[in-house]
Amino acid sequence: MNLYDSPRYLSAGDSALVVEFGDSINSKTNNLVNHLMLNIENMRPQGVLDMVPSYRSLMIYYDPLVNSFDELVKDLKGIKGVDNDSSNEQSRMVKIPTLYGGEMGPDLVFVAEHNGISIDEVIKIHSGAEYRVYMLGFSPGFPYLGGMPKSIETPRLSSPRTVIPAGSVGIAEKQTGIYPNASPGGWRLIGQTPIRLFDPETYPPALLRPGDQVQFVPIDQETFDSLQNSNRGN
């Protein structure tokens, strides 16, 4: 774990800056990213237009005609808790019902064979872990989840699929994730959730947010069909 003694403020062009907290991926560093973002949302510093959180840094877009780089850095340094590891936000636990295998998870057999375990063991291991949402990206609402057990790590597909159904649960190397919308992708698909992860007609449009805890809950086909017929399954 390599957390900087103090954040680094990096220019990203004439209208954006990056606040970097460390050089490795871990929950402590990611907590600081989310802590700063929440405080900026509450304080609403002059000129700030948008923010994009990632594993270990926060990209801040601003209007250079309203606030200069140096002025914005000064404002950010004045936010309580930014220069230490004091952030400890309360995270939500979100349970994701998942139908594993079959047409929903065409790569489940490969994941089991690659790791020398049974299909049932893959499901038990994957659903038995608690994951952290480190960031959203790739497509709107796509959660990059950390904390997957090494025993089911599996490489990506050598050639991505052109279309992956919305709700597909996949594995790529050390991570697991959920495709919120139909899209191309190269992750190994092991199941699918009937829960809608991204809905532009709701606010917020994304079901998950950085810092959330996620756990997958195995379900059968009947439960899947029932939840799928009830919007987000709520």
C-alpha positions as CSV (number, residue, x, y, z in Angstrom):
1,M,0.0,0.0,0.0
2,N,1.6,3.2,-1.2
3,L,-0.3,6.2,0.0
4,Y,1.4,9.6,-0.6
5,D,2.2,11.8,2.4
6,S,0.1,14.4,0.8
7,P,-2.0,14.5,-2.4
8,R,-0.4,15.5,-5.7
9,Y,-2.1,18.1,-7.8
10,L,-1.5,17.6,-11.4
11,S,-2.5,19.7,-14.4
12,A,-4.5,17.9,-17.1
13,G,-4.7,20.7,-19.7
14,D,-6.1,24.2,-19.3
15,S,-9.4,23.2,-17.8
16,A,-8.8,20.1,-15.7
17,L,-6.6,18.9,-12.8
18,V,-6.0,15.5,-11.2
19,V,-5.7,15.0,-7.4
20,E,-3.7,11.8,-6.9
21,F,-3.5,10.1,-3.5
22,G,-1.3,7.1,-4.1
23,D,0.4,4.8,-6.6
24,S,-1.4,1.5,-5.8
25,I,-5.0,0.3,-5.8
26,N,-6.5,-0.3,-2.3
27,S,-9.6,0.7,-0.3
28,K,-7.7,3.3,1.9
29,T,-6.6,5.3,-1.2
30,N,-10.0,5.0,-2.8
31,N,-11.7,6.2,0.3
32,L,-9.8,9.4,0.1
33,V,-10.8,9.9,-3.6
34,N,-14.5,9.4,-2.6
35,H,-14.1,11.6,0.4
36,L,-12.8,14.5,-1.6
37,M,-15.5,14.1,-4.3
38,L,-18.3,14.2,-1.7
39,N,-16.8,17.3,0.0
40,I,-16.5,19.1,-3.3
41,E,-20.1,18.2,-4.1
42,N,-21.1,19.7,-0.7
43,M,-18.9,22.8,-0.9
44,R,-19.5,23.5,-4.7
45,P,-16.2,25.5,-5.2
46,Q,-16.6,28.2,-7.8
47,G,-15.9,27.1,-11.3
48,V,-16.0,23.3,-10.8
49,L,-17.9,21.7,-13.7
50,D,-17.6,18.0,-13.3
51,M,-15.6,15.2,-11.5
52,V,-14.5,11.7,-12.5
53,P,-13.3,9.4,-9.7
54,S,-11.0,6.5,-10.3
55,Y,-9.1,3.9,-8.3
56,R,-6.5,6.4,-6.8
57,S,-7.2,9.8,-8.2
58,L,-10.0,12.4,-8.9
59,M,-10.2,14.3,-12.2
60,I,-11.8,17.7,-11.7
61,Y,-13.0,19.7,-14.7
62,Y,-13.3,23.5,-14.1
63,D,-13.9,26.7,-16.0
64,P,-10.5,28.5,-16.3
65,L,-12.3,31.8,-16.8
66,V,-13.8,31.5,-13.3
67,N,-11.1,29.7,-11.4
68,S,-7.4,29.2,-12.1
69,F,-5.4,26.0,-11.5
70,D,-3.6,27.6,-8.5
71,E,-6.8,29.0,-7.0
72,L,-8.6,25.7,-7.3
73,V,-5.7,23.8,-5.7
74,K,-5.8,26.3,-2.8
75,D,-9.5,25.7,-2.3
76,L,-8.9,21.9,-2.4
77,K,-6.2,22.0,0.2
78,G,-8.6,23.8,2.5
79,I,-11.0,20.9,2.6
80,K,-10.8,19.1,5.9
81,G,-9.4,15.6,5.8
82,V,-7.9,15.8,2.3
83,D,-4.3,15.6,3.5
84,N,-4.7,12.6,5.7
85,D,-6.4,9.2,5.8
86,S,-9.3,10.3,8.1
87,S,-12.1,9.5,5.6
88,N,-14.3,6.7,6.6
89,E,-17.6,7.1,4.7
90,Q,-20.4,4.7,5.4
91,S,-20.7,2.5,2.4
92,R,-23.8,0.7,1.2
93,M,-24.1,-3.1,0.8
94,V,-25.8,-3.8,-2.4
95,K,-26.9,-7.4,-3.1
96,I,-27.0,-8.4,-6.8
97,P,-29.2,-11.5,-7.6
98,T,-27.4,-13.5,-10.2
99,L,-28.3,-16.5,-12.4
100,Y,-25.1,-18.4,-12.9
101,G,-24.1,-20.6,-15.9
102,G,-26.1,-21.8,-18.9
103,E,-26.9,-19.2,-21.6
104,M,-26.4,-16.5,-19.0
105,G,-22.9,-17.5,-18.2
106,P,-21.3,-19.2,-21.2
107,D,-17.7,-19.0,-19.8
108,L,-18.5,-20.5,-16.4
109,V,-17.2,-23.9,-17.5
110,F,-14.0,-22.3,-18.7
111,V,-13.4,-20.4,-15.5
112,A,-13.8,-23.7,-13.5
113,E,-11.5,-25.6,-15.8
114,H,-8.9,-22.9,-15.9
115,N,-8.7,-22.9,-12.1
116,G,-9.0,-26.6,-11.6
117,I,-12.2,-26.5,-9.6
118,S,-15.9,-27.4,-10.1
119,I,-18.6,-25.1,-11.4
120,D,-20.3,-25.2,-8.1
121,E,-17.1,-24.1,-6.4
122,V,-16.8,-21.1,-8.8
123,I,-20.3,-20.0,-7.9
124,K,-19.7,-20.5,-4.2
125,I,-16.4,-18.6,-4.3
126,H,-17.7,-15.7,-6.5
127,S,-21.0,-15.3,-4.5
128,G,-19.2,-15.7,-1.1
129,A,-17.0,-12.7,-1.4
130,E,-17.7,-9.0,-0.7
131,Y,-16.6,-6.6,-3.4
132,R,-15.8,-3.0,-3.5
133,V,-16.9,-0.6,-6.2
134,Y,-13.7,1.2,-7.0
135,M,-14.9,3.2,-10.0
136,L,-17.5,3.3,-12.8
137,G,-16.4,3.4,-16.3
138,F,-16.1,1.7,-19.8
139,S,-19.8,2.3,-20.3
140,P,-22.3,4.2,-18.1
141,G,-22.8,2.5,-14.8
142,F,-20.2,-0.3,-15.3
143,P,-18.8,-1.1,-11.9
144,Y,-15.1,-2.2,-11.6
145,L,-15.2,-4.4,-8.5
146,G,-12.2,-5.3,-6.4
147,G,-11.8,-8.0,-3.9
148,M,-12.3,-11.1,-6.1
149,P,-10.6,-14.3,-4.7
150,K,-7.4,-15.4,-6.5
151,S,-8.8,-18.9,-6.8
152,I,-11.2,-17.8,-9.7
153,E,-8.9,-15.3,-11.5
154,T,-9.3,-15.9,-15.2
155,P,-7.8,-14.0,-18.3
156,R,-9.9,-12.1,-20.7
157,L,-11.1,-13.4,-24.0
158,S,-8.4,-13.3,-26.7
159,S,-11.0,-11.8,-29.0
160,P,-13.9,-9.7,-27.5
161,R,-17.5,-10.5,-28.2
162,T,-19.3,-8.0,-30.4
163,V,-22.4,-8.0,-28.2
164,I,-22.8,-8.8,-24.5
165,P,-26.3,-8.8,-22.9
166,A,-27.1,-6.1,-20.3
167,G,-26.7,-7.5,-16.8
168,S,-24.0,-10.0,-17.7
169,V,-21.6,-10.7,-14.8
170,G,-18.0,-11.2,-15.9
171,I,-14.5,-11.9,-14.8
172,A,-11.3,-10.4,-16.2
173,E,-8.0,-11.2,-14.5
174,K,-8.3,-10.0,-10.8
175,Q,-11.6,-8.2,-11.2
176,T,-15.3,-8.9,-11.6
177,G,-17.9,-6.6,-13.1
178,I,-21.4,-6.2,-14.5
179,Y,-22.3,-5.0,-17.9
180,P,-25.1,-2.4,-17.4
181,N,-26.0,-2.2,-21.0
182,A,-25.6,-4.4,-24.1
183,S,-22.2,-3.7,-25.5
184,P,-19.0,-5.3,-26.9
185,G,-16.7,-6.8,-24.3
186,G,-13.9,-9.2,-23.5
187,W,-14.7,-10.4,-20.0
188,R,-15.4,-14.0,-19.2
189,L,-19.2,-14.3,-18.6
190,I,-20.3,-16.4,-15.7
191,G,-23.9,-15.3,-15.1
192,Q,-26.4,-12.5,-15.5
193,T,-28.5,-10.3,-13.1
194,P,-32.0,-9.1,-13.9
195,I,-31.3,-5.9,-12.0
196,R,-31.1,-2.8,-14.1
197,L,-27.8,-1.1,-13.2
198,F,-28.2,2.0,-15.4
199,D,-31.4,3.9,-16.2
200,P,-31.2,7.4,-17.7
201,E,-34.7,8.1,-16.7
202,T,-34.0,7.9,-12.9
203,Y,-31.7,9.9,-10.6
204,P,-29.1,8.9,-10.0
205,P,-29.1,6.9,-13.2
206,A,-26.5,4.4,-11.9
207,L,-27.5,1.9,-9.3
208,L,-24.0,1.6,-7.9
209,R,-21.6,4.3,-6.8
210,P,-17.9,4.3,-5.9
211,G,-17.3,3.0,-2.4
212,D,-20.3,0.7,-2.3
213,Q,-19.9,-2.9,-1.2
214,V,-21.4,-5.6,-3.5
215,Q,-22.3,-9.2,-2.9
216,F,-23.7,-11.6,-5.6
217,V,-26.6,-13.8,-4.6
218,P,-27.3,-17.0,-6.6
219,I,-30.8,-17.3,-7.9
220,D,-32.7,-19.8,-10.1
221,Q,-34.4,-19.2,-13.5
222,E,-37.9,-18.7,-12.0
223,T,-36.6,-15.9,-9.6
224,F,-34.6,-14.4,-12.5
225,D,-37.7,-14.2,-14.7
226,S,-39.8,-12.7,-11.8
227,L,-37.2,-10.0,-11.0
228,Q,-36.7,-9.2,-14.7
229,N,-40.4,-8.4,-15.0
230,S,-40.3,-5.9,-12.2
231,N,-38.1,-3.1,-13.6
232,R,-35.0,-3.0,-11.5
233,G,-36.1,-5.9,-9.4
234,N,-36.9,-3.7,-6.4
